[in-house]
C-alpha cells in the first residue's frame, strides 16, 4: 500500500491541484486571490467553481452535498442535499449553483445558542470557509463552513477561530514590517494535534452501559495488572489494531489528512495518531475528521474507539497535544531561531510575546481546556496539573537570564553574546531535553499545549492562543512603531517582558507537590475544575481582549459561557442517572443472586449433619451485606441529589452543586460497588471488569 500513498493522498479532496485542472485559468486565479487575501468571492466565479466541483464530485461517485459545520455541541453537523433538479417530463438533472456552494440555510433551533436566540427562531446560515478544501466522504461532497444566526452571531467554533487567525496575522505582520520584512504577505498559525484514544472490543463495550452512554466507566475496580510495567508504550502493535490503523490511515490520506505517526501509548489498549502541521482552521477540520473516522473504522473492525479523557479510573487518560506555531506565507517558522543575530532578535521578541501572553492570560488558557471529562485527567500524574506554566529549556532560559541581567552569555560553543544592536548571536537549537510534565512547552520551533482533552475540538484552545498572542504583539507593535531607537527599545522590551513574566516559566517536575506550593507563592492560578475555570471566560479582562480583536462579541462570550456551564451539568447529570440505573437494575440483583447461592450452599452443608464448616460463606455474606447496605444508602443519597439539582439558582450555582454534591456521592457510591466487584462471583457480576475490557483485543 505504501507505494500507492502519493496516488491516493488527497484523491477525495477538491484541492489546489484539482482546481488548477478543472477551472479556467482566470477563475482559478480569482479563487486563489480570494483564498490568499480574504476578498469576497464574486457570484459569477462561484457559479463556475460550483459547476466544476459538482462535476468532479459526481465523477467520484457523489450524489449529495452538505455544508459541514462545527456547532457548539463539540461535534460536527451536516444536512445532505441531493444534486438533482427537476428537468420536466419526470426527469432530473444534476445541478449545483454558486449560491448553494457559498451559503446554505440550516435549522438552527436545536443547536445550543446560550440564549443568543429564541428556540422558535429556526433560521441559521452556513458560509463556505474558502480556505478549507471541500472533500468527498460516503458519496457526499462535504463543504467546510462557518455557521451563524439570522442576525449574524457566531453559532459555531469555526467563525471565531477564523477571526482569531485574522487578528494574529494582522499583529504579527506589524512586527515583521518593523524588522524590515516587506516580502511577507501573511502570517498563519499552524497546528499539529496529536490524538490519543483507546480501542476495546465492541461486544465488551456494548456490555458496559456507562461506556456507551457517558464514554467512561463509572464503576470498576483496578485490574491486577495495568500499566505498571510500561510494556505497552511503544510496544508491538497487535494485528487487529494494526489492521484498524492501516485502514484509518488510508481513509485519512484520501481526505488529505497528513496522518504521520502511530504507536501504542502508556495505558493498556491506548494508542496515538499524530499528523503533520497545517494551518489552524484546516487542522481543526482534520482533527474532527480523525475523531469521526476513528469511531467508524473501529466499528468496521468490531471494536469501539473511546475518546473520553478518562475512560478508566487509575489508568492513564487521553489528551490531545496541541503543537502550535507561527509561519509566514513563504514557510518561515517565526519560532525557529535564525541564522543571524538580527533573525534571533526577531525570534526572541515573538518568544517573549508568548511568555507574556501565557502569563497574562493563564486563566483563559485553563478555561480553553475545561470540561467535565478533562477534570478527571488534569493533575492525575499522567497529564499536566491544572496550573498553567511554561517550559523553555535550559538554553533559552540562560539566554533570557543573561539579557535580563546584562551579563555575558556563553553557549556550548563559547560564542559570547553581544548586547546592544545585534542583541544576540547564533545559539544552538534543541540543547535541552523535553519536559513531558509541562502544560505549555517550547520544543525547538513550536509550543506544545498538553492540557487539551482528547474529546475537544482544537478550535477553543487555538482561539485563545491566537487572540492572546495577537494582543501582546499589538502592544509591542504600538511601542516599537513610535520608537526613535528601534534596536535599543527592542532589547529593552525583550528584557522587561522576560523580567516581569518569568514567574510562568518552570522547568521542573510539574507533578510534584512542591510545585503546587511554589506556584502559589509565584501568584499563579490553580483552577482545579471546570466550575472554577469557566468564569475566567466572562471576566472583564477576557471580554476586553476578545472584543478588541473582534474575535467574539460580548453577547457571544456570554452565550458560550452559558452553553459550557449547561454542558458540564448535563454531562454529570447523565453520568449520575446511568450509575443509578446500573446499580438498581443490575448490581443489586447480582449481589442478591450471589447471596442466595451462598445461602443455599450453607443450607446444603447443614443438611449433612452440620459437619461441614460454613465460616467462609458466612464471612462473605456478612461482607457483601455490609457493603450492600452502604451502597444502598449512597444510592438513595444520589437519587435525592439528582432531584435537588432540578431547581438551580443559576448555571454557576447548579454547576457547583453537581461538582460538590453529585460527583462526591457518585464517588462514594462507586467505592461500595468496586469493593463488591471483588467479592461477588464472576458469573454473577453483570459487567466486564477492567481486566477484561483493557485486554479485550487480542
N, C-alpha and C positions, 0 to 999 in steps of 0.2 A: 504493500500500500504506500510506503514512504515515497517511492519514485513517482507516484501519481499526485502527491500533495500539491505541487505547483499547478497541476491541471484542475484539481477540484477547489483549490483555495479561491474563495470569493465567487465561485461559479453561480451562486444563487443571490448575488448582490448586484444591484444596478449602480456599479461603481464608476470611477472616472474612466477606466478603460472601456467599459460598455458604453458610457455616454459619448466618448470620442468616436466610437464605432457607429453608434445608432443615430446620433444627432447631426444635423447640418452644422458646418463649421461656425457660422455666425450665431446659431442658437447655443452651441456648446460654449462658445466664448462668453456669451451673455450670461449663461448659467454659472460659469466659473467665476465671473465677476461678482455675481450675486453671492456666491458661496464664500468668496475670499474677502469681500468688502462689506457684506451685510446689506447691500442695496435691495430695493424692492424688486420682486420678480414680476415682470410685465405679463399680462394675461395672454398675449399672443405667443410669448416664449413658453409660458406654462402649458398652453394647448399642445404645442409641438412636443414638448418633453413628455406630457401625459400620454400622447398617442404612441410615442416610441417606447415608453415604459410599459404600456399595456401590451404592445406587440411582443416585446421581449418576454414579458411575464407569461403571456399565452403560449409562446414557443416553449417555455419551461414547464408548461402544464398547469399554470394557474388559471382559475376562472373567477376568482373573487379578489377584492381588495379590502384592506382595512386600515383605518387611521389608528396606529398603535401608540397609546399614551400611558402615562405613569401618574395616576391619581394618588390622592393621599391615603389610599388603602395600603400602600407599601408594595403592591404588586402591579403588574401591567393590566391594561384593559384594551379590549378590541371589539368592534362591531363589524361584521363582514357583509359586504355588498357585492352582488354579482356584477360582472361587466355587461350583462345583457341589457339591451334596449329594444323595445318593440319595433318591428320594421313593417308591420302590416301583413295581412293575409296569414296571420298566425305564426309569423316568423320573427326571429330576433337577430340583431347584430351585436357584436362586441364593441362597446364604446367606453371611453374614459376621458373626461374633459380636464382641462387645466384648472377649472374651478373646483372639480372634485379632488384633484391632486392637492391643491394648495390649502383648501379649507373644507372641513366636514362639520356636521352637526350631530351631536350625541345627546341622549337624555342624561342630563347631569343631576337629576333629582335624587338619585340613590347613592351618589358618591359623597363622601364626607366633605362638608364645606365649613364646619366650625362656625355656623351662623352667618356666613357670607351671603346666604340666600335662603329664602323660604323653601321648604320641601316641595311645594306645589309649583315652584318656578323651575321648569324642566330643562330649559334650553342651555346647552353648553357647546362650545366650539373647539374644534381641533384644528391646529395650524401646522403645516409641514415644517419640520426642522430641516431646512435645506442642507445643512452642514452634516447631517447624518444620513447615510445612504439607505435607500429602500432595499428590501430583500424579500425573498420568497421562502415561505415555510408552510408546509402542509397544504400545498396547492393554492396558497393565498399570497397576494402581494401585500407586504407589510410596509406602511409608510410611517416612519417615526415622526411624532407630532408633539406639540405643546397642547395644553388643554386649559381653556379659560371660560369664565362665566359670560353670560349675556352682557353684563356691564363691564367686562374687561379684567376682573380679578383673576389671578392665577389660581387654578384649582388643582395644580399638579406639582411635581417635583422638577420637571424639565425646564419650565419657564424661568423660575428664579435661578436655576443653575446657569442657563444661558446668559441671564442678566449679570450674574457674578463673573462669568468669564469675560464679558464685555468690559466691566469696570476694572478688572485686573489688567486686561490688555491696555486700557487707556492709561492707567497709572504707571505700569511698567514701561510703556513707550515714552512717557515723560522722562523717566530716569535714563533710559538708553540715549535719548537725544542730548541729555546733559553730558554724556560721555562722548559726544560727537558721532554717534551712530545714526547715519542718515539713510542707510540701506534697508534696515529692518522695517517692515510694514505692519507687523503684527506679532504679539506675544500670546502664546496659548498655554494654559495649564494642561499638563499631561498627567495621566494616571495609569498605573498598572495595579489592579486589585486582585490579590491572591484570595482564593476562595477555599475555605475548609468545609468539610462535610463528613457525615457518617453514612455508611451503607449497611443495611441489615436485610435479612431475608424477608420477603414480602409476607409470607404466611405468619412469621413471628410478629411482624409489625402489625398485621391486622388482628392479632390476638391481644394487642395492648390498646384498649380504648384511649388511654392517656396519650400515647404516641400519635394515634390517629386524630384526636380532637385538639390536642394542645401542642404537639410537636416535641414534648418532653415527658419523661417518666415521672409521675407524681409519687410513686412508691417504688421500692426495690432496695433490698439490702445489698451491700457491696459484695462483689464476687471474690472467691478465694484468690484469684489472680487477675490483676488489672493491667496497669502499665508500669508496674514496679521495675521490671527487668529491662525496660526500654527496648524490647526485642521487636516491636512493631515499627518503630520510627525508621524510615528509610529502608525497611526490610523488603524482602522479596514480595512482589505483588501477586496475590492469589489469582489463579486463572480466570475465575468468574469475574473478579473485579477488573482484571486486565481487559477482558472482553468488553466490559462496560466502558472502561476508559477509552479503548480504541474506537468504539463506535461514537462515543461522545465527542472525541477529537475530530473525527471525520465530519460529523454534523456541524460542529462549530466552525471548522475550516471552510465548509461550503458557504457559511454565512459571514465569512470574512473576519471571524474572531481569531485573534492571534494567540490561540492556546499553545503554550510553550512547554510548561513543566508539569509533571505529575509525579506524586510519590505518596507513600504511606506516612501518616502523621503520628504523633506521640501515642494517642489512645488506641486501644483495640478497635478495629472497624472504622477508624478515622483516616481521611485522605485529604489531599490538597491538589488544586489546579491553579496554575499561575499563568497569566497572559503577558504578552509584551505590551509596553506602553503605547497609548494612543491619546488623542485629545479627550478631555474630560467628559464631554457630552456623549461622544461615541463610546468611551469606556463604560459609561453608565448604562447605555443601551446594551452593550456587550455583556456586562455583568448580569443584567436582567435575563438575557438570553441564556447565559451559562446556568443560572439557577433553574430556569424553566426546563431546559434540556436535561439537566442532571436528573430531575424528577421523572420526566417522560422516558428517557433512555433507561434509567434504572428500572422503571416499571416493565419495560420490554424484556429485561433480563431477570424478571421475577424478584426484584429487590425494591427496597424503599430507600430513598435518599432523605436523610434528616439534616435540615439546615438550621435547626434551633441552636442558639448559643450554648445551651447546656442540656443536652438530651438526657444525660446520665449523671446523677449525683456522685461526687467523689471521683469522677473521671474527667480528664481534660475536656473543656468545651471548645467551641469553634469560633474563630474570628475571621475577619476579612482585612488583611493588612493593606492599607491604602497608601501606595507608593506615589507620592505627589511631587511634581517638579514643574519648572517653567522653561519654555523653549521658544526661540524665535521662529519666524516662518522659514528661515534658512536652515533650521535644525540645530542651532547653537543652544546648548543647555546652560541656562543662567546660573545654575548651581554647580557648575563644573569650574573648578579653579583654572584660570587661564595659563597661558604660556609666558605672559609678561606681567610686570608689576602693575601696569595700567589695568589689564584684564582682571588681575587679582583684586584690585581695589573695587572694581565693579562687583565681583563675586562677594566680597566682604560686605558691601552695602546691602545687597539682596539678602545675605545671610543674617545680618543683624536686624534687618526688617522683619524677617520671620521670627527671630528671637523675641523681638518686641511685640509682635502680633500675638504670639502664643502666650506670652506673659500677660499682656493687657486683656486678652480675651480667653483666658483659660477656662472660665465658666461656660462660655459659648461653645468651646470645643468639647467640653464634657457633655453639654446639652446635646450636641450633634450625634452622640453615640448612645443616647439614653433610651432604653426601653425595658420592659419587664424581663425579657429574656437575657439581656446583657447584664442586668443586675446580678444574676446568678454566676456570671463568668468573671467580671472585673474584680480584681483583687483576690482571686482564688488560687494564687501561685501557679497559674498557667497562662495568665494574661496580665497586662499592666494593672496596677491599682487604679482607683477612681481619681487619684491625684495626677494632674497633668504636669509633666516635666519633659525636658528635652535632653537628648544625648548628642554631643558633638564629637566626642573622641578627644584623646589627649593632645593630638597635633593642633587641632583648631583652637582648643581651649588655651594652649600655650601661646599661640599666635595672638589671640584676643587679649590675653592677660598682659602680654608684652606691649601691645598697643595701648592698653589702659594705663599701664604703669610708666610708659615712656622708656622702658628698658630695652636693651638689645635682645634680639631673639636669634637663636642658633638652631637650625633644623638638623636633621640627621646627617646632612651633607656639609654642615658647618658653614652654610651661607648666612651671612649676617643680614638681618632685616634692617632696612633703611626707612626711617620715618620721614615724613615731610611730603615732598612732591610725589615720589614714587610709591609711597605708602607701604608697599610690601613687594618683595621679590618672589620668585618661584618658591613654592614649598611642595614637598612630596604629597601624593594622594594616598588614601587608604593605608595610613601608617598605624591605625589603631583598630583593635578588634571591635566587632559589633556588640551592642548591649541588647540582648533579647528581652530584658525586663523593662526596657524604656517604652513609655507610651508614644513618644514622638522622637524618633532617632534619625540623625543625619547619617546616611550610608553611602557616602562617596560623591554622589551627584543628585541626590533626591532625599526627601524626608519620608520616612515610613511611619504612618499613623496607625498604631497597632491596637487602638481601643475599639475600632469599628466592629460591630457584631456581625455574625455570619448571615443573618437574615436581612440585613439593612440594604436599602438602596444606597449606593455610594453618593447619591446626589446631596444628601444633607451634610455630611462632613465636608464635602468639597465646596458646597455653597459657603459654608463658614470659613474654610481655609482661604478661598479666593477673595472673599469680602474683607476679612481682617487683614490679609496681606496687602490688598489694594489700599486700605485705609492708611496703613503705615507708609507705604510708598507715596501716597498722596502727601502725607506730612513731610516726608523727606524732600519730595519734589518742590513743595511750596517753599521750603527753606533754601534749597540749592539754586532754584531759579532766581532768587533775589541776591545770591551770593556775589560778592566782588572778588573773592579769592576762592575759587572752586576747590582746589586741592586742599587748602588749609581747612576750609569748612567741611569738606568731605571727611577728612581724617578726624575732625572734631565730632562729627555726627556718629561715626563708627565707634569712637572711643566712648562717648557719652551714652550711647544706646546700650552698649555692652555693659557698662558700669551700672546703669540703672536697672537692667533687666536680667543680669546673670543669675539671679536667685532661681530662675526657672530651669537652669542647667544643672543636671545631676547625672554623673557618670557611674554611680554605684549600683547596688542591688535594690531595685525598686520594690522587691517583695519583702524586704526586712522591716521589722517593727521600728527599728531605729530611724529609717527613712520617714515613716509616718510622723514621728515626733519632730524630726528635723524640718520636714516640710511645713509643719505647723509653725515652728519657730521662724521659718522664712516668710511666712504670711501667705502660703499657697493654699488654695481651696482643696477641700476633700469632701466632695459631694457624693456620698456613698450610694445613693439610689436615684432612680428616675424622678421620684417625687421631689427630691432636693434639687435636681439638676434642671428640670423643665422651667421653673420660674426665671432662670437666667435669660431665657429667650425673650421674655416680655419686660425685662428691666429697661429703664430709661436709656442706659448705655447701649444696649442691644438695638433697641428701636432706632436710636440715633444713627448708628453705623449702617444699618440696613437701609434706612430711608435716605440717608445722604447719598448712597451709591445706587439708589433706585433698584435694589435687589428685591426688597419687599416693601409694600406699603404698611403702615401701622395696622390697618384693618386685616391685611393678610397675615401679619405676625400674630395678632390676637386670635384669629380663626385657627391657625395652625396649633397654637398653644392649646386651645380647647379640644381639637382633634386628638392631639397626642395624649392629653390627660384622659380623655374618654377611652382611648385605645388601651392605655395602661389599666384602667379599671375594668374594662370589658375582658381583657386578657386574663386577669386574675379571677374574675367572676366565672368565666368559662372553666378555668382550671379547678376552682372550688366545686362547681357543680359536677364536674367529671369525677373528682375524687369522691364526693358524696355518693354518686351513683355506683362507682366501683366497689366501695366499701359495703353499701347496703345490699346491692344486687348479687355480689359475688364473693366478697371476702368474708362477711359474716356467715353466709351459708356454708362456705368452705370450712370455717372453724367449727361450726355446729356439726357438720358431717364427720369431721375427724374425731371430735369428742364423742359422738355417738359410736363410732367404730371402737374407740378406746373403751367406752363403757361396755360394749358387747364383749370385748376381749376379757375385761375384768370379770364379767358375769360368767363367761365360759371357764375361766380359771377357778372361780369359786365353786362352780358346779362339779368339779372333780375332787371335792373334799377339802378345798382350801389349802391344799398342799403347795400350790404354786404362788409365788410372790407377785403382788400387783403394785409393788413400790414404784417401778418405772412409770407405769400407766398413771398412777395417782399423781406423781410429780409433774408429768406432762399435763394432766388435766388441770392441776392447780395453776401451773404457769400460764397455760392457754386461757383459763378462766379469768385470771388476774389481768392479763394483757387485754383480753376481750372487754372487760369492764372499763378499763382505761380508754380503749378505742371507742367504745360506745359513748362515754362521757364527752370525748373530744368531738365525736361525730355530731352530737347534739349541739355542742357549742358552735361548731362550724355552721350548721344549718341555721341557728339563731343569728349568727353574724351575717350570713347571706341575706336573711330577711331584713336585718337592720341597715344593710347597705343601700336599700332601695330609696331612701329619702335623704339624699345628700344636701348639705347646706350650699355647697358649690363644688366644682370639679376638683379643686385643690383639697378641700376637706374630705371629699369622697376618696380621692387617691390616697390620702394619709390613712384613712380608715382601712382601706384594702391592704396597705403596707403594714400598718401597726397591729391590726386586729386579724384580718382574714389570713394573711400569709403566715402569721405566727401560729394560729390554730392549725393551719394546714401542716406546718412542720411538726407540731406536737402530735397530731393525728398520725402523721407518717411514721413517727418513731414507733408507735404501737404496732402499726401494720408491718413495718420492716422486721420488728422482733418476732412477730407471729410467723412471718415467712420462714424464719429459721427453725421453727418448731413444728409447723404443720407439714404432714407428709406431702411429698411432691405430687403424688397422684391426686391429692385434694386441692392443692394450690391452683387457683384458676388462671394465673398469668405466667408467661415465660419469665424466668429470672434474668438478672443482669448477665450471669454467666452464659445463659442460653442465647440471649439477644446479641451480645457482643461477639459471640463465636458462632453465629448462625450461618455465616458464609464460609464454606469450606471448599 
